[in-house]
Amino acid sequence: MALPVWYNPMTKPMVKWMSHQGGNCRDFEMDFYRCSSRTGPKKAAEICSAELEDLSECITKSKEFQRAVTMYRERKKQGKPFAKPPAGDVAGISK
């Protein structure tokens, strides 16, 4: 992930190139960029670690996946039945 070096007239038009500004992680990315632009690229990883961690989690969804795996294993261990999938029309998909 590239750190912002300086702000110039091309910064706004190029914001969606190689970034997450068009997706669900745009707020986390902007928080990290705001923080890193105040601290500079060398100290950004250290000072803005909370913002960087939030952005990384949003991109990779690693904690979300690990939580789902843990719940699956616990349900299997307890022998509880799994929930039935919803009907096809609930998700807007017809059978």
C-alpha positions in Angstrom: 0.0 0.0 0.0 1.5 3.3 -1.1 1.6 6.2 1.4 0.7 9.7 0.1 3.8 11.6 -0.6 2.2 15.0 -1.5 -1.1 16.5 -2.6 -1.2 17.8 -6.2 -3.9 18.6 -8.7 -3.9 15.0 -10.0 -4.5 13.5 -6.5 -8.3 13.6 -6.7 -8.8 12.3 -10.3 -6.4 9.4 -9.5 -8.0 8.5 -6.2 -9.7 5.4 -7.5 -6.6 4.1 -9.3 -5.0 1.4 -7.2 -7.0 2.3 -4.1 -10.2 1.2 -2.3 -12.1 4.4 -2.7 -14.7 2.8 -4.9 -15.5 0.0 -2.4 -16.5 -0.7 1.1 -13.2 0.2 2.7 -13.0 3.8 1.5 -13.7 5.3 4.9 -10.9 3.2 6.6 -8.5 4.1 3.8 -9.3 7.8 4.1 -8.8 7.7 7.9 -5.4 6.1 7.3 -4.4 8.6 4.6 -5.4 11.5 6.8 -3.3 10.2 9.6 -0.3 9.3 7.4 -0.4 12.7 5.6 -0.1 14.4 9.0 2.8 12.2 10.2 4.7 11.6 7.0 5.4 8.3 5.2 8.3 7.2 7.5 6.4 7.4 10.8 2.9 6.5 9.4 3.2 2.7 9.9 4.1 3.3 13.6 1.8 6.2 14.6 -1.2 5.3 12.4 -1.1 1.6 13.3 -4.7 1.5 14.5 -6.0 3.0 11.2 -3.7 0.7 9.2 -5.0 -2.4 11.1 -8.6 -1.3 10.5 -7.9 -0.9 6.8 -6.1 -4.2 6.5 -9.0 -6.0 8.3 -11.5 -4.4 6.0 -9.6 -5.5 2.9 -8.7 -9.1 4.0 -11.7 -9.8 6.3 -9.3 -12.2 8.2 -10.9 -11.6 11.7 -14.4 -12.1 10.2 -13.4 -15.3 8.6 -11.7 -16.6 11.7 -14.8 -15.8 13.7 -17.0 -17.8 11.3 -14.6 -20.8 11.4 -14.6 -20.7 15.2 -18.4 -20.6 15.3 -18.6 -23.5 12.8 -16.2 -25.6 14.9 -18.0 -24.9 18.1 -21.4 -25.7 16.6 -20.0 -29.0 15.2 -18.4 -29.8 18.5 -21.7 -29.3 20.4 -23.6 -31.3 17.8 -26.1 -28.5 17.1 -27.8 -28.5 13.7 -26.8 -25.9 11.2 -29.4 -23.3 10.1 -31.2 -24.1 6.9 -30.3 -21.9 4.0 -33.0 -19.2 3.3 -35.5 -19.7 0.5 -34.3 -18.7 -3.0 -36.5 -15.7 -3.3 -35.3 -14.1 -0.1 -32.0 -13.2 -1.7 -33.7 -12.0 -4.9 -32.9 -15.3 -6.7 -35.8 -17.3 -8.1 -35.6 -21.0 -8.2 
